[in-house]
Amino acid sequence: MPIADLNDAERAVAAALAHGRAVDLRTGDPAGDDPAVAASWDAGRTVRGEVLAGLLLGGFDEPADQPRLILAGARITGALNLAFAELPFPVTFQSCAFDAAPDLYHARTRFLSFSGSLLPGLTASNVQVEGNLRLAGSHVTGELRLPGGRIRLTSAQVGSRLCLDGATLAAPGEVALKCWRLEARELALRTAAPVDGVVELRYARIGVLRDDPAGWPRAMRMDGLSYEVLDPMLPAARRLRWLRADPDGYLPGAYEQLAAMYRRLGGDADARETLLAGQRQRRATLPWYARFWGHLQDATVGYGFRPLRAAAWLAALLAAGTVVFGLDVPPPLKPGEAPPFHALVYTLDLLLPIIDLGQEKAYNPQGGAQWLAWGLIMAGWVLATTIAAGLTRSLRRT
């Protein structure tokens, strides 16, 4: 397009583009420069989309050419069509307002930024950005299309909120959303449907993580993920299904992190249920003998998280022994020297391995009663050992 057919703003862009100079059309008034009020901007801030596309796709062959677009405070009218474009230089829009959604289908560039801009949408299917794609502070009122590949936000820092509410993310068999080491005050992940692909949140640090159980990703890696609050605040029984979505299997830190959040918010029962579920999942990774011991700890004291269960076992065994030995009094080892027999105390002496009440050593049960006595002694040791293991585990966490 001949230079004579360009308006003042477009001439400024044409003159600055080849040398990488910035064109800033803002007035300095924060309220007046807000892209939301672009309809009130004067014509001197208007750049036509077709003109801008022509300038960006023009040749830059001079030795002094160091092309780069830096355009701030402009109103882009009409369509900015850069589909299949090759832009081997950075493109930056700062606080611009677009009347139509830019089309970057299958485009390729080194750097692309729409920071602080207002867009009615963005079509960027299969776009290739060698550096960064920045949407910080931008407001997209329509559809943001980034299909045909993965969204990578590795080591990204979001000062406020990363919102993917209503988004459709699909990369079957691959990583659909990579937020490895992401730092954000808030991540909204209430997608339109469950993410078809893996969501990578390893080592991310998030203040508030908002999600929807109906749209939980089918696979989500969470090793090293830390967060302050999960919204909605679901009971542990429902959140555990969320943890099991990790294809890497049992991750101690994931259960500890969830339990820590519950404890911090006063949900001690949910915290205990979370840690108990973690121990049960861990058990499946152990050899058979360790799994057997784990089943014993689970059945008796719930790995230390169900202390009342141990009391119930003790009461049941105590009642059974009292009844049996009360009906079948064992003979004394040394007649005339044994203390008076008491079925309850005798059973308690069998069950408590480190306490001597003077009954166990004084009487010698026979037949089936002898087998019961041995069983009570073994049960007492199992209960004592599992209770000690559970207490040690609880104290280590605190």
Backbone torsions as a table, in degrees:
resi	resn	phi	psi	omega
1	MET	NA	130.6	-179.9
2	PRO	-58.7	144.9	-178.1
3	ILE	-59.7	-28.1	-179.0
4	ALA	-67.0	-23.5	-179.0
5	ASP	-86.6	0.2	-179.7
6	LEU	-91.6	149.3	173.7
7	ASN	-84.0	178.9	-174.1
8	ASP	-61.9	-42.9	-179.4
9	ALA	-64.4	-39.6	-179.3
10	GLU	-69.2	-36.0	175.6
11	ARG	-63.7	-40.2	178.9
12	ALA	-61.8	-41.5	178.1
13	VAL	-64.4	-44.4	-178.9
14	ALA	-61.9	-37.6	-178.5
15	ALA	-74.1	-32.2	-174.9
16	ALA	-88.9	-26.2	-169.9
17	LEU	-59.5	-47.3	-175.2
18	ALA	-64.7	-25.4	-176.6
19	HIS	-104.9	1.7	176.7
20	GLY	72.6	23.0	-180.0
21	ARG	-85.0	153.1	-179.5
22	ALA	-82.7	145.0	172.1
23	VAL	-118.4	109.3	-176.9
24	ASP	-113.7	112.4	-176.9
25	LEU	-99.4	9.1	-179.0
26	ARG	-75.4	155.1	-176.4
27	THR	-93.5	-17.6	-175.9
28	GLY	98.9	-6.5	177.1
29	ASP	-93.5	110.3	-175.8
30	PRO	-55.6	-41.1	-179.2
31	ALA	-69.6	-42.7	-178.7
32	GLY	-73.0	-22.4	-179.9
33	ASP	-91.3	0.6	178.8
34	ASP	-65.0	123.7	180.0
35	PRO	-56.5	-20.6	179.6
36	ALA	-65.9	-21.0	179.6
37	VAL	-110.0	27.9	-177.0
38	ALA	-60.5	-24.5	179.9
39	ALA	-62.9	-21.8	-179.5
40	SER	-93.5	-2.5	179.8
41	TRP	-70.1	149.9	179.4
42	ASP	-77.3	166.7	-174.3
43	ALA	-64.0	-19.1	-179.1
44	GLY	-69.0	-6.5	179.5
45	ARG	-109.7	12.8	-176.1
46	THR	-95.7	132.0	174.0
47	VAL	-127.8	124.9	-179.3
48	ARG	-75.1	138.6	-177.4
49	GLY	-61.3	-40.8	-178.9
50	GLU	-68.9	-32.2	176.8
51	VAL	-69.4	-44.5	180.0
52	LEU	-61.8	-42.0	178.1
53	ALA	-62.0	-41.4	178.5
54	GLY	-63.2	-38.6	178.6
55	LEU	-68.2	-40.9	-179.2
56	LEU	-67.2	-31.0	-177.2
57	LEU	-94.5	3.6	179.0
58	GLY	-71.9	164.7	-178.9
59	GLY	-78.7	144.2	176.6
60	PHE	-129.5	88.3	-172.0
61	ASP	-112.7	-8.8	-177.9
62	GLU	-72.0	147.8	-179.5
63	PRO	-58.6	-30.6	-177.0
64	ALA	-85.4	-4.7	-177.1
65	ASP	-68.7	125.2	170.9
66	GLN	-133.6	69.5	-169.2
67	PRO	-62.9	142.3	174.6
68	ARG	-167.9	133.8	177.6
69	LEU	-98.2	122.6	172.3
70	ILE	-130.8	101.5	-174.7
71	LEU	-123.9	122.1	-177.1
72	ALA	-124.4	140.5	172.6
73	GLY	69.9	26.6	-179.5
74	ALA	-102.2	152.4	170.9
75	ARG	-103.0	116.1	-177.6
76	ILE	-94.7	110.1	-179.3
77	THR	-97.6	156.0	-179.9
78	GLY	72.3	-169.2	-174.3
79	ALA	-93.0	131.3	170.7
80	LEU	-99.0	95.6	-174.2
81	ASN	-102.4	107.6	178.9
82	LEU	-121.9	27.0	179.6
83	ALA	-59.7	134.0	179.7
84	PHE	62.6	15.1	-177.8
85	ALA	-75.7	147.6	172.4
86	GLU	-109.8	110.8	-178.0
87	LEU	-120.0	90.8	-174.6
88	PRO	-81.0	37.8	179.2
89	PHE	-152.8	161.5	-178.1
90	PRO	-68.5	145.5	177.7
91	VAL	-128.2	119.1	-175.3
92	THR	-128.9	122.7	170.6
93	PHE	-111.7	125.9	-178.7
94	GLN	-122.6	117.8	177.1
95	SER	55.4	41.4	176.7
96	CYS	-97.3	159.8	177.0
97	ALA	-120.4	126.0	-179.1
98	PHE	-105.8	129.0	177.2
99	ASP	-76.7	-28.7	179.8
100	ALA	-129.7	155.5	-178.7
101	ALA	-68.1	124.3	175.8
102	PRO	-60.9	143.7	179.8
103	ASP	-111.1	110.2	-179.4
104	LEU	-119.0	30.7	-177.2
105	TYR	-58.1	122.3	177.7
106	HIS	56.8	23.8	177.1
107	ALA	-78.2	163.5	179.4
108	ARG	-138.5	131.2	-179.6
109	THR	-152.6	171.2	-178.7
110	ARG	-87.2	-34.2	-175.4
111	PHE	-157.9	137.9	-177.3
112	LEU	-143.6	124.9	-177.2
113	SER	-135.5	134.8	172.7
114	PHE	-121.4	33.3	-173.2
115	SER	-56.6	130.1	175.9
116	GLY	69.2	11.6	-174.9
117	SER	-96.3	161.7	177.2
118	LEU	-108.7	121.0	-178.5
119	LEU	-128.8	135.3	175.4
120	PRO	-75.8	-2.7	-180.0
121	GLY	163.2	175.7	177.9
122	LEU	-155.1	120.5	176.3
123	THR	-101.8	112.6	-176.7
124	ALA	-139.0	40.4	178.9
125	SER	-62.1	130.9	177.1
126	ASN	59.2	21.0	177.0
127	VAL	-64.7	145.5	178.2
128	GLN	-120.8	114.6	179.3
129	VAL	-117.3	113.6	-175.6
130	GLU	-68.0	-31.9	178.5
131	GLY	-103.4	-112.6	-176.0
132	ASN	-113.8	145.9	166.4
133	LEU	-108.7	111.5	-173.5
134	ARG	-108.8	129.2	175.4
135	LEU	-125.8	22.0	-176.5
136	ALA	-59.5	125.6	177.2
137	GLY	72.8	3.9	179.8
138	SER	-80.5	161.4	179.2
139	HIS	-129.2	109.9	-179.8
140	VAL	-103.6	111.0	-174.2
141	THR	-85.8	-16.8	-179.4
142	GLY	-116.1	-142.6	-174.9
143	GLU	-88.2	131.2	174.0
144	LEU	-103.0	110.5	-175.7
145	ARG	-107.1	115.5	177.1
146	LEU	-132.1	45.8	-178.7
147	PRO	-77.2	176.5	175.7
148	GLY	81.0	37.3	176.4
149	GLY	154.6	-157.6	-171.2
150	ARG	-112.8	152.1	172.4
151	ILE	-99.7	117.2	-176.8
152	ARG	-112.7	120.0	177.6
153	LEU	-124.2	41.9	-177.2
154	THR	-60.7	125.7	178.6
155	SER	59.1	22.3	178.8
156	ALA	-72.9	149.7	176.0
157	GLN	-121.4	117.4	-179.3
158	VAL	-109.7	117.0	-174.4
159	GLY	-67.0	-26.1	-179.3
160	SER	-130.7	-89.3	-169.1
161	ARG	-129.4	129.8	170.7
162	LEU	-103.7	111.4	-172.9
163	CYS	-111.5	120.4	174.5
164	LEU	-119.7	24.6	178.9
165	ASP	-61.1	132.5	177.4
166	GLY	77.8	0.6	-178.2
167	ALA	-76.4	155.8	173.0
168	THR	-115.9	114.2	-176.6
169	LEU	-116.2	123.3	-177.8
170	ALA	-145.1	121.7	172.2
171	ALA	-150.1	75.2	-172.7
172	PRO	-53.1	127.6	178.0
173	GLY	76.7	2.4	-178.0
174	GLU	-130.6	-179.1	176.2
175	VAL	-81.8	113.4	-179.5
176	ALA	-83.1	-35.7	-178.9
177	LEU	-139.4	115.4	-179.0
178	LYS	-110.4	109.5	179.1
179	CYS	-119.6	41.3	-178.9
180	TRP	-63.7	124.1	-178.2
181	ARG	62.7	24.4	174.5
182	LEU	-64.1	140.6	171.9
183	GLU	-121.1	120.5	-178.3
184	ALA	-150.6	143.1	176.0
185	ARG	-69.8	-29.9	179.9
186	GLU	-150.6	137.7	173.5
187	LEU	-125.8	116.7	177.6
188	ALA	-101.1	113.8	-173.5
189	LEU	-122.9	44.2	178.8
190	ARG	-94.2	75.6	-174.4
191	THR	-72.7	162.1	-178.4
192	ALA	-65.1	-28.9	178.9
193	ALA	-150.6	160.5	177.0
194	PRO	-53.4	136.4	-179.1
195	VAL	-62.1	126.8	178.0
196	ASP	-91.6	91.9	-173.5
197	GLY	140.0	-175.2	-176.1
198	VAL	-95.3	135.9	170.7
199	VAL	-101.2	120.9	-175.1
200	GLU	-101.2	108.7	179.3
201	LEU	-121.8	22.2	-177.8
202	ARG	-63.5	131.7	176.8
203	TYR	61.6	19.2	174.9
204	ALA	-77.4	151.0	177.5
205	ARG	-122.9	112.5	-171.7
206	ILE	-128.4	137.1	176.5
207	GLY	-72.5	-68.5	179.0
208	VAL	-117.7	124.2	177.1
209	LEU	-108.3	112.4	-178.1
210	ARG	-104.1	129.7	178.8
211	ASP	-146.3	-177.4	-178.4
212	ASP	-136.3	121.1	-179.2
213	PRO	-53.5	-30.7	-179.9
214	ALA	-69.6	-19.3	-177.4
215	GLY	-119.6	19.5	179.6
216	TRP	-58.3	137.4	177.8
217	PRO	-57.9	148.2	178.3
218	ARG	-70.5	-25.3	178.6
219	ALA	-145.2	128.4	-178.1
220	MET	-145.7	121.2	178.7
221	ARG	-89.0	126.2	-171.4
222	MET	-128.8	14.0	-179.3
223	ASP	-61.2	123.8	179.3
224	GLY	82.4	-1.3	178.9
225	LEU	-66.6	133.9	174.9
226	SER	-127.2	144.0	-179.7
227	TYR	-151.8	158.5	178.3
228	GLU	-92.3	-44.3	-175.1
229	VAL	-141.1	142.0	170.4
230	LEU	-108.0	133.1	179.9
231	ASP	-126.6	118.9	11.8
232	PRO	-80.3	157.5	179.4
233	MET	-82.3	85.9	-176.3
234	LEU	-85.9	153.8	173.1
235	PRO	-64.9	158.0	-175.4
236	ALA	-58.4	-35.3	-177.9
237	ALA	-57.5	-31.6	179.3
238	ARG	-88.4	-36.8	-179.2
239	ARG	-68.3	-25.0	-179.6
240	LEU	-63.3	-32.0	176.1
241	ARG	-64.1	-32.8	177.3
242	TRP	-65.1	-42.9	179.2
243	LEU	-65.5	-35.5	-177.0
244	ARG	-73.2	-3.4	176.9
245	ALA	-75.6	-5.6	-179.2
246	ASP	-76.8	118.7	-178.1
247	PRO	-68.3	-12.7	179.3
248	ASP	-80.9	-1.7	177.0
249	GLY	82.3	-147.1	-174.4
250	TYR	-67.9	124.4	177.4
251	LEU	-127.6	107.4	-177.0
252	PRO	-54.1	-41.9	-176.5
253	GLY	-62.1	-33.0	-179.2
254	ALA	-65.2	-41.0	178.2
255	TYR	-71.3	-39.3	177.6
256	GLU	-63.1	-40.4	-179.6
257	GLN	-63.5	-46.2	179.8
258	LEU	-65.2	-42.1	178.6
259	ALA	-63.6	-38.8	178.8
260	ALA	-62.3	-38.9	178.2
261	MET	-64.4	-44.6	179.3
262	TYR	-61.1	-44.4	179.3
263	ARG	-61.9	-42.2	-178.3
264	ARG	-62.5	-30.9	-178.2
265	LEU	-99.8	12.2	174.5
266	GLY	87.9	8.4	-179.3
267	GLY	-95.5	67.8	-176.3
268	ASP	-63.3	-38.7	-179.7
269	ALA	-64.3	-41.6	177.7
270	ASP	-66.4	-35.9	178.0
271	ALA	-63.0	-44.3	179.6
272	ARG	-65.4	-40.1	179.2
273	GLU	-64.2	-36.9	178.7
274	THR	-65.0	-46.9	-178.9
275	LEU	-67.7	-35.1	176.1
276	LEU	-63.8	-42.7	177.9
277	ALA	-62.7	-35.8	177.5
278	GLY	-63.8	-41.5	178.6
279	GLN	-65.7	-36.2	178.7
280	ARG	-67.9	-38.6	178.3
281	GLN	-71.0	-35.9	177.1
282	ARG	-61.7	-37.2	-177.4
283	ARG	-56.6	-35.3	-178.3
284	ALA	-66.0	-16.7	-178.9
285	THR	-93.1	-2.2	-173.1
286	LEU	-95.1	161.7	173.6
287	PRO	-66.6	167.4	-169.7
288	TRP	-58.7	-41.5	-177.2
289	TYR	-68.1	-35.1	176.5
290	ALA	-71.7	-33.5	176.6
291	ARG	-66.2	-39.0	178.0
292	PHE	-61.1	-46.7	177.5
293	TRP	-63.0	-37.0	177.5
294	GLY	-64.1	-40.4	177.4
295	HIS	-62.4	-38.6	177.1
296	LEU	-62.9	-45.5	178.6
297	GLN	-62.5	-38.4	-179.6
298	ASP	-67.0	-47.8	-176.3
299	ALA	-67.2	-33.0	-174.7
300	THR	-87.9	-52.0	-174.6
301	VAL	-128.9	9.3	-179.8
302	GLY	57.8	44.6	-179.7
303	TYR	57.2	27.0	179.7
304	GLY	90.9	-5.7	-179.3
305	PHE	-95.0	-4.5	178.2
306	ARG	-127.8	66.3	-175.7
307	PRO	-61.7	-30.7	-179.9
308	LEU	-67.4	-22.9	178.1
309	ARG	-65.4	-38.0	177.3
310	ALA	-63.9	-39.9	178.1
311	ALA	-64.1	-37.2	178.9
312	ALA	-65.8	-42.9	177.0
313	TRP	-61.2	-44.5	-179.2
314	LEU	-62.4	-42.0	-179.9
315	ALA	-65.3	-41.0	-180.0
316	ALA	-65.1	-45.0	179.6
317	LEU	-67.0	-37.4	179.2
318	LEU	-65.0	-41.2	179.3
319	ALA	-66.4	-42.6	-179.6
320	ALA	-63.2	-45.7	179.9
321	GLY	-65.1	-39.2	-179.6
322	THR	-62.5	-42.7	-179.7
323	VAL	-66.4	-48.3	-176.5
324	VAL	-64.3	-48.4	-176.8
325	PHE	-74.7	-21.1	173.8
326	GLY	-71.1	-33.6	178.6
327	LEU	-83.9	-31.2	-178.6
328	ASP	-125.9	82.2	-175.5
329	VAL	-68.7	123.4	179.8
330	PRO	-69.9	147.4	178.8
331	PRO	-73.4	150.8	178.9
332	PRO	-73.3	150.1	176.8
333	LEU	-68.1	-38.6	178.9
334	LYS	-128.7	96.1	-179.5
335	PRO	-54.5	138.8	179.8
336	GLY	86.9	-15.1	-179.2
337	GLU	-111.1	-16.8	-176.7
338	ALA	-74.7	144.7	175.2
339	PRO	-67.5	161.7	178.1
340	PRO	-55.3	135.5	-177.1
341	PHE	-77.2	136.9	176.5
342	HIS	-135.5	113.9	-173.1
343	ALA	-58.2	-43.0	-178.5
344	LEU	-64.2	-47.4	-178.0
345	VAL	-67.2	-37.8	179.4
346	TYR	-62.8	-45.0	178.7
347	THR	-63.8	-41.1	179.1
348	LEU	-64.0	-36.1	178.3
349	ASP	-65.4	-33.9	177.1
350	LEU	-70.8	-38.1	-173.6
351	LEU	-78.4	-28.7	-175.9
352	LEU	-99.2	101.9	-170.3
353	PRO	-69.1	-23.6	-174.8
354	ILE	-107.4	8.4	180.0
355	ILE	-120.4	131.0	179.6
356	ASP	-109.9	110.6	179.5
357	LEU	-99.2	5.9	174.9
358	GLY	81.7	2.8	-178.0
359	GLN	-97.8	-43.1	-174.6
360	GLU	-58.2	-43.4	-175.6
361	LYS	-79.7	-10.3	-175.4
362	ALA	-96.1	-15.2	-175.1
363	TYR	-129.3	150.4	-174.8
364	ASN	-128.7	91.9	-179.4
365	PRO	-64.8	156.6	-177.0
366	GLN	-122.9	156.4	173.7
367	GLY	61.4	-132.5	-178.5
368	GLY	-63.5	-31.1	178.4
369	ALA	-64.2	-32.3	177.7
370	GLN	-65.0	-42.8	177.6
371	TRP	-62.6	-38.6	177.4
372	LEU	-63.7	-41.0	-180.0
373	ALA	-61.7	-45.0	177.0
374	TRP	-61.6	-41.2	179.3
375	GLY	-62.3	-39.1	178.5
376	LEU	-67.3	-37.2	177.9
377	ILE	-63.4	-45.7	179.2
378	MET	-64.2	-42.4	179.3
379	ALA	-62.6	-37.6	178.3
380	GLY	-62.6	-42.1	178.5
381	TRP	-66.8	-40.9	178.5
382	VAL	-62.3	-46.6	178.9
383	LEU	-60.9	-45.5	-178.7
384	ALA	-62.8	-42.7	-178.2
385	THR	-67.9	-43.8	-178.5
386	THR	-68.9	-36.6	176.7
387	ILE	-63.6	-42.8	178.7
388	ALA	-63.6	-41.1	178.6
389	ALA	-64.5	-41.6	179.3
390	GLY	-65.0	-42.5	178.2
391	LEU	-64.0	-41.0	178.5
392	THR	-61.0	-42.3	179.9
393	ARG	-64.4	-41.1	-179.8
394	SER	-67.7	-42.4	178.9
395	LEU	-65.6	-34.9	178.7
396	ARG	-64.4	-34.8	179.9
397	ARG	-72.2	-34.0	-179.3
398	THR	-82.5	NA	NA
